[in-house]
Amino acid sequence: MKETLYQLDQNGNTKVWTITVTNNTSFSTVTVESGRLGGNLITNSSDIKEGKNAGKSNETNHYEQAVSEAKSKVEEKLRRVMFEI
């Protein structure tokens, strides 16, 4: 899963924010890159090693949990004036 959002800053520069979820077999990695378009990007990564609600009807594995968390972050950014292209 990969999603990219954009926003204009006060000076008219375009800011970019990209979130990527990678399935690494036994865990998933959520990577966020942000910064000015065409400039240096800041990268933050976190590993999701297990899902949630094991043994319940709404059980998720590590990848499903990582995608769910990534979608939540995208929705939060969209509420804060960023936009998709």
Secondary structure by P-SEA (a helix, b strand, c coil): cbbbbbbbccccbbbbbbbbbbbcccbbbbbbbbcccccbbbbbbbbbcccccccccccccaaaaaaaaaaaaaaaaaaaccccc
